């Protein structure tokens, strides 16, 4: 049997039971590798319950820095008897299985094309610990200790992390180090080591930071000037509001101890979005964080904010749907629901961050865009970005940056200018507005969710209605020039094949492009960062014979949006769809595009200049 070999390039997956305390131990493993200067990309795949169901934690170790899921598992740490068969099946031929051999497995339960490593974890724990909870918790730390021997992870890195985690709690540090050493000692004495897959100290992390997307988005909202957050808890967005709360307590308390912010947990999503709309009308920068079911409940208020032209920011951390769907799985399945949220002719601005750094940047940008455009703006992140730690460039902020409050009339403006709340003065579709209390007699208006004329006077006249809805379309066209622009990654060779992708597909897509190029399939790649689509998107599609659209939903929602908004021939856009709730892998993208290219008999074409 040929064993898998690799230095700083393999995948480890942990199969555990939810509520067993495994998550912190598995994260300890990932961070220890990171401390050795080797990039890691962990993903926590957990069930929507508190305890008892299967959970997995996958760690990709890759010195080149690929952050997407590769696909396949090189080493499985199988600690859940319920999922034994499925976990065993995931291991690549030539891979490795580490399991609790207190209950030995017979040949019929194993595979002859992998290396099986048994360690009697339960037996060791029972001999050392009498408390049932300690037996469970320290069993996890014990296998981390064993892995440090098998894979060459420096024990100083792990012990340093334990010291930081339990700072000031010397007894906990000592207890965890004891469990770690129990695992190390057993592996040293009884297991063949090291394995052919190894971690070796490198210098491939640089200045990058390790942070979750939700944490970064919450901080971005603070830096972007948000002072109001109204929300209702929902997986996987809750930690956005919690991060905002944490950072407001640090950065939005003045010298006299006054809190210059308001955070309200509403009784439901309707109440929450209602508060945000009211705050936006009053001139505060306000946002809510939610997921798909919450957006469904918010649509009536979103229609009001769109038609009455009120700044609103929503951070939508997408999950599997419809209905309750898969609350703890990831998808990009709210694209159409958010783009056209509410009844009638409605269109909303969507931003698509690819990593925590862009979650930070887009959260701040959304608040500017909402004010500038006087409309709802969505930040379309998802569970994969939001609830998993990622390596990304340090978050940066220019202190000279001014908030873009858009077209707001002052008291002096109202004295000398004609004010029509819904009047297009500048030809960009965006009217001027006033903030309540600006002038004692002028500029006051009722915000109308009904038809009106340019001066906000109620009207059911057809021409007045047409004027408003066509002006809103003009404003939407202006938005296309203001949103974050697409990022082009041209192929190394001229090609008539293209690919469009966005958001959390980005890390796997970047790797897939390199793999495909190595196979002779070259694609120009365009990463979308926002809707409405700038003109460069239409141009990119026009310049290619076939364009693959890679996304994580069943119904090709981004492709539908491209066809509908840009009036593209659907036959030109080839679907590449992944929607089982797990993050898309580089292997999936590579195989799907290769199959499409071969099936269509489209060889890699190099255009002669």
RASUL-V980696 format. One record per residue. N is the residue number from 1. RES is the residue in one small letter. SS is DSSP state (2 for helix, 1 for strand, 0 for the rest). Layout:
# RASUL-V980696
N&RES&SS, N&RES&SS
This chain:
# RASUL-V980696
1&x&0, 2&x&0, 3&x&0, 4&x&0, 5&x&0, 6&x&1, 7&x&1, 8&x&0, 9&x&1, 10&x&1, 11&x&1, 12&x&1, 13&x&1, 14&x&1, 15&x&1, 16&x&1, 17&x&1, 18&x&0, 19&x&0, 20&x&0, 21&x&0, 22&x&2, 23&x&2, 24&x&2, 25&x&2, 26&x&2, 27&x&2, 28&x&2, 29&x&2, 30&x&2, 31&x&2, 32&x&2, 33&x&2, 34&x&2, 35&x&2, 36&x&0, 37&x&0, 38&x&0, 39&x&0, 40&x&1, 41&x&1, 42&x&1, 43&x&1, 44&x&1, 45&x&1, 46&x&0, 47&x&0, 48&x&0, 49&x&0, 50&x&0, 51&x&0, 52&x&0, 53&x&0, 54&x&1, 55&x&1, 56&x&1, 57&x&1, 58&x&1, 59&x&1, 60&x&1, 61&x&1, 62&x&1, 63&x&0, 64&x&0, 65&x&0, 66&x&0, 67&x&0, 68&x&0, 69&x&1, 70&x&0, 71&x&0, 72&x&0, 73&x&1, 74&x&1, 75&x&1, 76&x&1, 77&x&1, 78&x&1, 79&x&0, 80&x&0, 81&x&2, 82&x&2, 83&x&2, 84&x&2, 85&x&2, 86&x&2, 87&x&2, 88&x&2, 89&x&2, 90&x&2, 91&x&1, 92&x&1, 93&x&1, 94&x&1, 95&x&1, 96&x&1, 97&x&1, 98&x&1, 99&x&1, 100&x&1, 101&x&0, 102&x&0, 103&x&0, 104&x&0, 105&x&0, 106&x&0, 107&x&2, 108&x&2, 109&x&2, 110&x&0, 111&x&0, 112&x&0, 113&x&0, 114&x&0, 115&x&1, 116&x&1, 117&x&1, 118&x&1, 119&x&1, 120&x&0, 121&x&2, 122&x&2, 123&x&2, 124&x&2, 125&x&2, 126&x&2, 127&x&2, 128&x&2, 129&x&0, 130&x&0, 131&x&0, 132&x&2, 133&x&2, 134&x&2, 135&x&2, 136&x&2, 137&x&2, 138&x&2, 139&x&2, 140&x&2, 141&x&2, 142&x&2, 143&x&2, 144&x&2, 145&x&2, 146&x&2, 147&x&2, 148&x&2, 149&x&2, 150&x&2, 151&x&2, 152&x&0, 153&x&0, 154&x&0, 155&x&2, 156&x&2, 157&x&2, 158&x&2, 159&x&2, 160&x&2, 161&x&2, 162&x&2, 163&x&2, 164&x&2, 165&x&2, 166&x&0, 167&x&0, 168&x&0, 169&x&0, 170&x&2, 171&x&2, 172&x&2, 173&x&2, 174&x&2, 175&x&2, 176&x&2, 177&x&2, 178&x&2, 179&x&2, 180&x&2, 181&x&2, 182&x&2, 183&x&2, 184&x&2, 185&x&2, 186&x&2, 187&x&2, 188&x&2, 189&x&2, 190&x&2, 191&x&0, 192&x&0, 193&x&0, 194&x&0, 195&x&0, 196&x&0, 197&x&1, 198&x&1, 199&x&0, 200&x&0, 201&x&0, 202&x&0, 203&x&0, 204&x&0, 205&x&0, 206&x&0, 207&x&0, 208&x&0, 209&x&1, 210&x&1, 211&x&1, 212&x&1, 213&x&2, 214&x&2, 215&x&2, 216&x&2, 217&x&2, 218&x&2, 219&x&2, 220&x&2, 221&x&2, 222&x&2, 223&x&2, 224&x&0, 225&x&0, 226&x&0, 227&x&0, 228&x&1, 229&x&1, 230&x&1, 231&x&1, 232&x&0, 233&x&0, 234&x&0, 235&x&0, 236&x&0, 237&x&0, 238&x&2, 239&x&2, 240&x&2, 241&x&2, 242&x&2, 243&x&2, 244&x&2, 245&x&2, 246&x&2, 247&x&2, 248&x&2, 249&x&2, 250&x&2, 251&x&2, 252&x&0, 253&x&1, 254&x&0, 255&x&0, 256&x&0, 257&x&0, 258&x&0, 259&x&1, 260&x&0, 261&x&0, 262&x&1, 263&x&1, 264&x&1, 265&x&1, 266&x&0, 267&x&0, 268&x&0, 269&x&2, 270&x&2, 271&x&2, 272&x&2, 273&x&2, 274&x&2, 275&x&2, 276&x&2, 277&x&2, 278&x&2, 279&x&2, 280&x&2, 281&x&2, 282&x&0, 283&x&0, 284&x&0, 285&x&0, 286&x&1, 287&x&1, 288&x&1, 289&x&1, 290&x&1, 291&x&0, 292&x&2, 293&x&2, 294&x&2, 295&x&2, 296&x&2, 297&x&2, 298&x&2, 299&x&2, 300&x&2, 301&x&2, 302&x&2, 303&x&2, 304&x&2, 305&x&2, 306&x&2, 307&x&2, 308&x&2, 309&x&0, 310&x&0, 311&x&0, 312&x&1, 313&x&1, 314&x&1, 315&x&1, 316&x&1, 317&x&1, 318&x&1, 319&x&0, 320&x&1, 321&x&0, 322&x&0, 323&x&0, 324&x&0, 325&x&0, 326&x&1, 327&x&0, 328&x&0, 329&x&0, 330&x&0, 331&x&0, 332&x&0, 333&x&0, 334&x&0, 335&x&2, 336&x&2, 337&x&2, 338&x&2, 339&x&2, 340&x&0, 341&x&0, 342&x&0, 343&x&0, 344&x&0, 345&x&0, 346&x&0, 347&x&0, 348&x&0, 349&x&1, 350&x&1, 351&x&1, 352&x&0, 353&x&0, 354&x&0, 355&x&0, 356&x&2, 357&x&2, 358&x&2, 359&x&2, 360&x&2, 361&x&2, 362&x&2, 363&x&2, 364&x&2, 365&x&2, 366&x&2, 367&x&2, 368&x&2, 369&x&2, 370&x&2, 371&x&2, 372&x&2, 373&x&2, 374&x&0, 375&x&0, 376&x&1, 377&x&1, 378&x&1, 379&x&1, 380&x&1, 381&x&1, 382&x&1, 383&x&2, 384&x&2, 385&x&2, 386&x&2, 387&x&0, 388&x&0, 389&x&1, 390&x&1, 391&x&1, 392&x&1, 393&x&0, 394&x&0, 395&x&0, 396&x&0, 397&x&0, 398&x&0, 399&x&0, 400&x&0, 401&x&0, 402&x&0, 403&x&0, 404&x&0, 405&x&0, 406&x&0, 407&x&0, 408&x&1, 409&x&0, 410&x&0, 411&x&2, 412&x&2, 413&x&2, 414&x&2, 415&x&2, 416&x&2, 417&x&0, 418&x&0, 419&x&0, 420&x&0, 421&x&0, 422&x&0, 423&x&0, 424&x&0, 425&x&0, 426&x&0, 427&x&0, 428&x&0, 429&x&0, 430&x&0, 431&x&0, 432&x&0, 433&x&1, 434&x&0, 435&x&0, 436&x&0, 437&x&0, 438&x&0, 439&x&0, 440&x&0, 441&x&0, 442&x&0, 443&x&0, 444&x&0, 445&x&0, 446&x&0, 447&x&0, 448&x&0, 449&x&0, 450&x&0, 451&x&0, 452&x&1, 453&x&0, 454&x&0, 455&x&0, 456&x&0, 457&x&0, 458&x&1, 459&x&0, 460&x&0, 461&x&0, 462&x&2, 463&x&2, 464&x&2, 465&x&2, 466&x&2, 467&x&2, 468&x&2, 469&x&2, 470&x&2, 471&x&2, 472&x&2, 473&x&2, 474&x&2, 475&x&2, 476&x&2, 477&x&2, 478&x&2, 479&x&2, 480&x&2, 481&x&2, 482&x&2, 483&x&0, 484&x&0, 485&x&0, 486&x&0, 487&x&1, 488&x&1, 489&x&1, 490&x&0, 491&x&0, 492&x&0, 493&x&0, 494&x&0, 495&x&0, 496&x&0, 497&x&1, 498&x&1, 499&x&1, 500&x&1, 501&x&1, 502&x&1, 503&x&2, 504&x&2, 505&x&2, 506&x&2, 507&x&2, 508&x&2, 509&x&2, 510&x&2, 511&x&2, 512&x&2, 513&x&2, 514&x&2, 515&x&2, 516&x&2, 517&x&2, 518&x&2, 519&x&0, 520&x&0, 521&x&0, 522&x&0, 523&x&0, 524&x&1, 525&x&1, 526&x&1, 527&x&1, 528&x&1, 529&x&0, 530&x&1, 531&x&1, 532&x&0, 533&x&0, 534&x&0, 535&x&2, 536&x&2, 537&x&2, 538&x&2, 539&x&2, 540&x&2, 541&x&2, 542&x&2, 543&x&0, 544&x&0, 545&x&0, 546&x&1, 547&x&1, 548&x&1, 549&x&1, 550&x&1, 551&x&1, 552&x&0, 553&x&0, 554&x&0, 555&x&0, 556&x&0, 557&x&2, 558&x&2, 559&x&2, 560&x&2, 561&x&2, 562&x&2, 563&x&2, 564&x&2, 565&x&2, 566&x&2, 567&x&0, 568&x&0, 569&x&0, 570&x&2, 571&x&2, 572&x&2, 573&x&1, 574&x&1, 575&x&1, 576&x&1, 577&x&1, 578&x&0, 579&x&0, 580&x&0, 581&x&0, 582&x&0, 583&x&0, 584&x&0, 585&x&1, 586&x&2, 587&x&2, 588&x&2, 589&x&2, 590&x&2, 591&x&2, 592&x&2, 593&x&2, 594&x&2, 595&x&2, 596&x&2, 597&x&2, 598&x&2, 599&x&2, 600&x&0, 601&x&0, 602&x&0, 603&x&0, 604&x&0, 605&x&0, 606&x&0, 607&x&0, 608&x&0, 609&x&0
